[in-house]
Amino acid sequence: LQNILLGISGWWGLNVALAVAGLAALVAMWAAPLKNGRAAEIASRLFILLLFVRFAVPLLVLGTSVISGVFLDEDLAQSTAALEATSTQIEEINESEPPLDGADQTFLNRLGSMLDESLQSINASKRLDQLKETASEAAEHIVNLIVIFVLQTIILPLAIFWLLLEIVKGFIARVAQR
Protein backbone atom coordinates (compact mmCIF):
# COMPACT_ATOMS: atom_id res chain seq x y z
CA LEU A 1 0.00 0.00 0.00
CA GLN A 2 2.84 2.35 0.84
CA ASN A 3 4.47 1.64 -2.54
CA ILE A 4 1.23 2.46 -4.35
CA LEU A 5 0.80 5.65 -2.34
CA LEU A 6 4.42 6.59 -3.03
CA GLY A 7 3.74 6.18 -6.73
CA ILE A 8 0.66 8.39 -6.48
CA SER A 9 2.45 11.06 -4.46
CA GLY A 10 5.27 11.16 -7.03
CA TRP A 11 2.93 11.40 -10.02
CA TRP A 12 3.88 14.19 -12.42
CA GLY A 13 0.33 15.60 -12.44
CA LEU A 14 0.48 16.15 -8.70
CA ASN A 15 3.86 17.85 -9.03
CA VAL A 16 2.50 20.17 -11.73
CA ALA A 17 -0.58 20.98 -9.62
CA LEU A 18 1.71 21.72 -6.66
CA ALA A 19 3.87 24.08 -8.72
CA VAL A 20 0.81 25.87 -10.13
CA ALA A 21 -0.76 26.17 -6.67
CA GLY A 22 2.53 27.52 -5.27
CA LEU A 23 2.76 30.15 -7.99
CA ALA A 24 -0.91 31.06 -7.50
CA ALA A 25 -0.36 31.42 -3.75
CA LEU A 26 2.68 33.67 -4.29
CA VAL A 27 0.83 35.85 -6.81
CA ALA A 28 -2.27 36.03 -4.61
CA MET A 29 -0.21 36.98 -1.55
CA TRP A 30 1.70 39.61 -3.48
CA ALA A 31 -1.50 41.05 -4.93
CA ALA A 32 -3.49 40.67 -1.68
CA PRO A 33 -2.85 44.19 -0.40
CA LEU A 34 -4.22 45.52 -3.67
CA LYS A 35 -7.30 43.26 -3.79
CA ASN A 36 -9.37 41.03 -1.56
CA GLY A 37 -7.21 38.88 0.77
CA ARG A 38 -9.65 35.94 0.41
CA ALA A 39 -7.97 34.76 -2.82
CA ALA A 40 -4.59 34.64 -1.09
CA GLU A 41 -6.07 32.57 1.74
CA ILE A 42 -7.68 30.07 -0.64
CA ALA A 43 -4.54 29.80 -2.78
CA SER A 44 -2.36 29.31 0.31
CA ARG A 45 -4.65 26.61 1.73
CA LEU A 46 -4.70 24.80 -1.61
CA PHE A 47 -0.90 24.95 -1.81
CA ILE A 48 -0.52 23.61 1.74
CA LEU A 49 -3.01 20.82 1.04
CA LEU A 50 -1.22 19.78 -2.17
CA LEU A 51 2.12 20.00 -0.37
CA PHE A 52 0.73 17.68 2.29
CA VAL A 53 -0.56 15.20 -0.30
CA ARG A 54 2.78 15.26 -2.13
CA PHE A 55 5.06 14.74 0.87
CA ALA A 56 2.91 12.98 3.51
CA VAL A 57 3.52 9.45 2.26
CA PRO A 58 7.30 9.80 1.77
CA LEU A 59 7.58 11.37 5.25
CA LEU A 60 5.37 8.62 6.63
CA VAL A 61 7.57 5.90 5.12
CA LEU A 62 10.74 7.65 6.28
CA GLY A 63 9.41 8.16 9.81
CA THR A 64 8.24 4.57 10.10
CA SER A 65 11.60 3.34 8.84
CA VAL A 66 13.55 5.46 11.32
CA ILE A 67 11.38 4.47 14.28
CA SER A 68 11.53 0.80 13.28
CA GLY A 69 15.29 0.95 12.89
CA VAL A 70 15.80 2.51 16.30
CA PHE A 71 13.26 0.56 18.35
CA LEU A 72 12.02 -2.56 16.55
CA ASP A 73 14.73 -4.03 14.31
CA GLU A 74 16.69 -5.64 17.15
CA ASP A 75 13.58 -7.40 18.51
CA LEU A 76 12.64 -8.43 14.98
CA ALA A 77 16.07 -9.97 14.40
CA GLN A 78 16.04 -11.75 17.76
CA SER A 79 12.57 -13.22 17.25
CA THR A 80 13.37 -14.31 13.71
CA ALA A 81 16.60 -15.97 14.83
CA ALA A 82 14.80 -17.69 17.69
CA LEU A 83 12.16 -19.07 15.32
CA GLU A 84 14.84 -20.34 12.96
CA ALA A 85 16.57 -22.03 15.91
CA THR A 86 13.23 -23.51 16.98
CA SER A 87 12.73 -24.94 13.51
CA THR A 88 16.15 -26.55 13.68
CA GLN A 89 15.40 -27.97 17.16
CA ILE A 90 12.13 -29.47 15.98
CA GLU A 91 13.88 -31.09 13.02
CA GLU A 92 16.51 -32.56 15.35
CA ILE A 93 13.85 -33.90 17.72
CA ASN A 94 11.92 -35.49 14.85
CA GLU A 95 14.95 -37.24 13.41
CA SER A 96 14.85 -40.95 14.14
CA GLU A 97 16.97 -43.93 13.29
CA PRO A 98 15.82 -45.92 10.25
CA PRO A 99 14.33 -49.31 11.15
CA LEU A 100 16.34 -52.43 10.39
CA ASP A 101 15.18 -54.70 7.59
CA GLY A 102 13.29 -57.62 9.15
CA ALA A 103 14.29 -60.23 6.50
CA ASP A 104 17.99 -60.28 7.38
CA GLN A 105 17.49 -60.41 11.12
CA THR A 106 18.09 -63.40 13.30
CA PHE A 107 15.87 -64.18 16.24
CA LEU A 108 18.21 -62.35 18.62
CA ASN A 109 18.37 -59.30 16.32
CA ARG A 110 14.58 -59.20 16.12
CA LEU A 111 14.35 -59.46 19.89
CA GLY A 112 16.87 -56.61 20.21
CA SER A 113 14.84 -54.57 17.71
CA MET A 114 11.70 -55.11 19.75
CA LEU A 115 13.51 -53.87 22.85
CA ASP A 116 14.81 -50.84 20.94
CA GLU A 117 11.30 -50.04 19.72
CA SER A 118 10.00 -50.30 23.28
CA LEU A 119 12.69 -47.92 24.47
CA GLN A 120 11.91 -45.56 21.60
CA SER A 121 8.24 -45.52 22.58
CA ILE A 122 9.30 -44.52 26.09
CA ASN A 123 11.49 -41.81 24.53
CA ALA A 124 8.49 -40.70 22.46
CA SER A 125 6.91 -39.11 25.53
CA LYS A 126 10.19 -37.33 26.23
CA ARG A 127 10.32 -36.17 22.60
CA LEU A 128 6.72 -35.00 22.85
CA ASP A 129 7.57 -32.99 25.96
CA GLN A 130 10.53 -31.44 24.15
CA LEU A 131 8.29 -30.56 21.20
CA LYS A 132 5.73 -28.96 23.52
CA GLU A 133 8.40 -26.87 25.23
CA THR A 134 9.92 -25.80 21.92
CA ALA A 135 6.49 -24.89 20.54
CA SER A 136 5.62 -22.80 23.59
CA GLU A 137 8.89 -20.88 23.25
CA ALA A 138 8.16 -20.36 19.55
CA ALA A 139 4.68 -19.00 20.36
CA GLU A 140 6.21 -16.14 22.34
CA HIS A 141 8.43 -15.18 19.42
CA ILE A 142 5.54 -15.45 16.97
CA VAL A 143 3.49 -13.06 19.12
CA ASN A 144 6.50 -10.72 19.21
CA LEU A 145 6.70 -10.76 15.41
CA ILE A 146 2.96 -10.09 15.11
CA VAL A 147 3.26 -7.08 17.42
CA ILE A 148 6.21 -5.70 15.45
CA PHE A 149 4.36 -6.24 12.17
CA VAL A 150 1.23 -4.44 13.43
CA LEU A 151 3.36 -1.57 14.75
CA GLN A 152 5.30 -1.19 11.51
CA THR A 153 2.38 -1.50 9.12
CA ILE A 154 -0.58 0.04 10.96
CA ILE A 155 0.05 1.91 14.20
CA LEU A 156 3.24 3.83 13.34
CA PRO A 157 2.03 4.99 9.90
CA LEU A 158 -1.31 6.11 11.35
CA ALA A 159 0.40 7.94 14.23
CA ILE A 160 2.82 9.70 11.88
CA PHE A 161 -0.04 10.54 9.48
CA TRP A 162 -2.01 12.02 12.38
CA LEU A 163 1.01 14.08 13.47
CA LEU A 164 1.56 15.39 9.93
CA LEU A 165 -2.14 16.18 9.62
CA GLU A 166 -2.06 18.17 12.87
CA ILE A 167 0.96 20.13 11.60
CA VAL A 168 -0.86 20.94 8.36
CA LYS A 169 -3.96 22.00 10.30
CA GLY A 170 -1.75 24.36 12.29
CA PHE A 171 -0.32 25.88 9.12
CA ILE A 172 -3.78 26.29 7.61
CA ALA A 173 -5.01 27.93 10.82
CA ARG A 174 -2.08 30.39 10.66
CA VAL A 175 -2.88 31.20 7.05
CA ALA A 176 -6.53 31.79 7.98
CA GLN A 177 -5.54 34.23 10.77
CA ARG A 178 -3.62 36.48 8.37
Number of C-alpha atoms within 10 A of each C-alpha: 7 13 11 10 15 17 13 15 21 16 12 11 11 16 15 11 15 21 15 14 22 19 15 19 23 16 14 22 19 13 14 16 10 9 12 11 15 13 17 24 20 18 21 24 21 19 23 21 18 20 20 18 17 20 14 19 24 18 16 22 19 14 16 22 16 12 13 18 12 10 11 18 14 12 15 20 12 14 19 17 13 17 21 13 14 18 15 12 14 17 12 10 16 13 8 9 7 6 9 11 8 11 7 9 13 10 10 9 13 16 12 13 16 12 12 13 13 12 11 15 12 11 12 14 11 13 16 13 12 15 18 13 12 18 16 12 14 20 13 14 21 16 12 16 20 13 13 19 14 11 17 18 14 12 14 19 21 15 14 19 18 13 13 18 15 12 13 17 15 12 16 19 12 10 15 14 8 8
